[in-house]
Amino acid sequence: MSFRPWHPLTWLVQPPDSCNHDDWKILNTLAENHLPKAAHEKLQDVLHRYKRHVAMLRKGVPMVLEEESDEIIKERWAKVTEEDLLWGWLNG
């Protein structure tokens, strides 16, 4: 079972190509066009914070892994998807 669409942030973060986009498109339209202004602004703040944190991870983890000798850890990080990061961020 997918964690989508249970958190409003997922309404703004496009799912991977392998997912059905029909439900997401409906929820994205709802979030972008029909939420009260204050709720939309709050959701945009959460989206910006999420993107900032993911950018830091994408930059920082590879720098740390350069010094890591365990290839399994490097292989596992290489398999982490954007969807994994979103789920982890929402549950962190």
Secondary structure as the mmCIF struct_conf table of DSSP 4:
data_model
#
loop_
_struct_conf.conf_type_id
_struct_conf.id
_struct_conf.beg_label_comp_id
_struct_conf.beg_label_asym_id
_struct_conf.beg_label_seq_id
_struct_conf.end_label_comp_id
_struct_conf.end_label_asym_id
_struct_conf.end_label_seq_id
TURN_TY1_P TURN_TY1_P1 ARG A 4 PRO A 5
BEND BEND1 TRP A 6 HIS A 7
HELX_RH_3T_P HELX_RH_3T_P1 PRO A 8 TRP A 11
TURN_TY1_P TURN_TY1_P2 LEU A 12 LEU A 12
BEND BEND2 VAL A 13 VAL A 13
HELX_LH_PP_P HELX_LH_PP_P1 GLN A 14 PRO A 16
TURN_TY1_P TURN_TY1_P3 ASP A 17 SER A 18
BEND BEND3 CYS A 19 CYS A 19
HELX_RH_AL_P HELX_RH_AL_P1 HIS A 21 ASN A 33
TURN_TY1_P TURN_TY1_P4 HIS A 34 HIS A 34
BEND BEND4 LEU A 35 LEU A 35
HELX_RH_AL_P HELX_RH_AL_P2 LYS A 37 LEU A 65
TURN_TY1_P TURN_TY1_P5 GLU A 66 GLU A 67
HELX_RH_AL_P HELX_RH_AL_P3 GLU A 71 ALA A 78
TURN_TY1_P TURN_TY1_P6 LYS A 79 LYS A 79
HELX_RH_AL_P HELX_RH_AL_P4 GLU A 82 ASN A 91
#
